[in-house]
Amino acid sequence: MKLLLDENLPKKLKLDFPEHEIYTVSDKKWNSKKNGELLKLMLAEDFDALFTFDRNLQFQQNFKKYPIAVIVLNAMDNAYVTLNKLVPQIKEILNSNLPSGPTEVKARA
C-alpha cells in the first residue's frame, strides 16, 4: 500500500510501517501544498491513504471528488511517542477494507 504522512506528523512514524511504501510530504517535495492540491497529487501518483493530524481536513474537502482514504490521528499532541501508540489501530484499519474519505483514529484513554 502506498501511504503519505502529512507534514504535521513526525517523520519517524514511517518506521512503524515497513510493510508499506510510505513517504512524507517532504520526501515528495510537496511542502506547503494546500489540501486540495495535495489530494490531487496523491491521486495522480496512486497513493492509497494520507495520514494527518489535521482534524479539519475531513470537513474542508469533498471526498467524492478526492476518493482517497484519510486517516486522521486524534491525540493529545503530534509527538512520535504519543502517535506511536496509535499504530496498532492504524494497522487494523489498513488491513481492513480501507474506506475512501476520513477515518479518525483516537488515542485510548
C-alpha positions as CSV (number, residue, x, y, z in Angstrom):
1,M,0.0,0.0,0.0
2,K,1.3,3.5,-0.9
3,L,0.9,5.9,2.1
4,L,1.7,9.6,2.7
5,L,2.5,11.2,6.0
6,D,1.3,14.8,6.2
7,E,3.8,17.5,7.1
8,N,2.2,17.8,10.6
9,L,3.4,14.3,11.6
10,P,6.8,13.2,12.8
11,K,8.9,11.5,10.0
12,K,9.9,8.8,12.4
13,L,6.4,7.4,12.1
14,K,7.4,5.9,8.7
15,L,9.5,3.3,10.6
16,D,6.3,1.8,12.1
17,F,5.0,0.8,8.6
18,P,7.9,-1.1,7.0
19,E,5.4,-3.4,5.1
20,H,4.1,-0.4,3.1
21,E,5.6,2.1,0.7
22,I,5.5,5.2,2.8
23,Y,6.5,8.8,2.1
24,T,6.4,12.1,3.9
25,V,5.2,15.3,2.2
26,S,8.8,16.4,2.5
27,D,10.1,13.3,0.7
28,K,7.8,14.2,-2.2
29,K,8.7,17.9,-2.1
30,W,5.1,18.8,-1.6
31,N,5.6,21.0,1.4
32,S,3.2,23.9,1.9
33,K,0.7,22.5,-0.7
34,K,-3.0,23.2,0.1
35,N,-5.0,20.2,1.0
36,G,-7.0,20.0,-2.3
37,E,-3.8,20.3,-4.3
38,L,-2.1,17.6,-2.1
39,L,-5.0,15.2,-2.7
40,K,-4.8,15.8,-6.4
41,L,-1.1,15.0,-6.4
42,M,-1.8,11.8,-4.4
43,L,-4.4,10.7,-6.9
44,A,-2.0,11.3,-9.8
45,E,0.6,9.2,-8.1
46,D,-1.7,6.4,-7.0
47,F,-1.5,6.8,-3.2
48,D,-3.9,4.8,-1.1
49,A,-4.0,6.9,2.0
50,L,-3.0,10.1,3.8
51,F,-2.1,10.2,7.5
52,T,-2.7,13.6,9.0
53,F,-3.1,15.3,12.4
54,D,-5.3,17.9,10.7
55,R,-8.8,17.2,12.1
56,N,-10.4,20.0,10.0
57,L,-9.4,18.3,6.7
58,Q,-12.3,16.0,6.9
59,F,-14.7,19.0,6.9
60,Q,-12.8,21.0,4.3
61,Q,-12.6,18.6,1.4
62,N,-15.1,16.8,-0.9
63,F,-14.1,13.2,-0.7
64,K,-16.4,12.3,-3.6
65,K,-14.0,14.5,-5.7
66,Y,-10.9,13.0,-4.0
67,P,-11.5,9.3,-3.4
68,I,-8.6,8.7,-1.1
69,A,-8.5,7.3,2.4
70,V,-7.5,9.8,5.0
71,I,-6.5,8.6,8.5
72,V,-6.9,11.4,10.9
73,L,-4.8,10.9,14.1
74,N,-6.6,12.3,17.1
75,A,-4.3,12.5,20.1
76,M,-3.2,15.0,22.8
77,D,-0.3,16.1,20.7
78,N,1.6,15.0,17.5
79,A,4.8,13.8,19.2
80,Y,6.1,10.5,18.0
81,V,5.8,8.9,21.5
82,T,2.1,9.8,21.5
83,L,1.3,8.8,18.0
84,N,3.3,5.6,18.1
85,K,0.6,4.2,20.5
86,L,-2.0,4.6,17.7
87,V,0.0,2.3,15.3
88,P,-1.9,-0.9,16.1
89,Q,-5.3,0.8,15.4
90,I,-3.9,2.3,12.2
91,K,-2.6,-1.1,11.0
92,E,-6.0,-2.6,11.8
93,I,-7.7,0.0,9.5
94,L,-5.1,-0.6,6.8
95,N,-5.6,-4.3,6.9
96,S,-9.4,-3.9,6.6
97,N,-11.3,-2.7,3.6
98,L,-9.8,0.8,3.5
99,P,-12.7,3.3,3.2
100,S,-12.4,6.4,1.0
101,G,-12.6,9.6,2.9
102,P,-11.7,10.3,6.5
103,T,-11.4,7.7,9.3
104,E,-10.5,9.0,12.7
105,V,-8.1,7.1,15.0
106,K,-8.4,8.3,18.6
107,A,-6.0,7.8,21.4
108,R,-7.4,5.5,24.0
109,A,-7.8,7.0,27.5
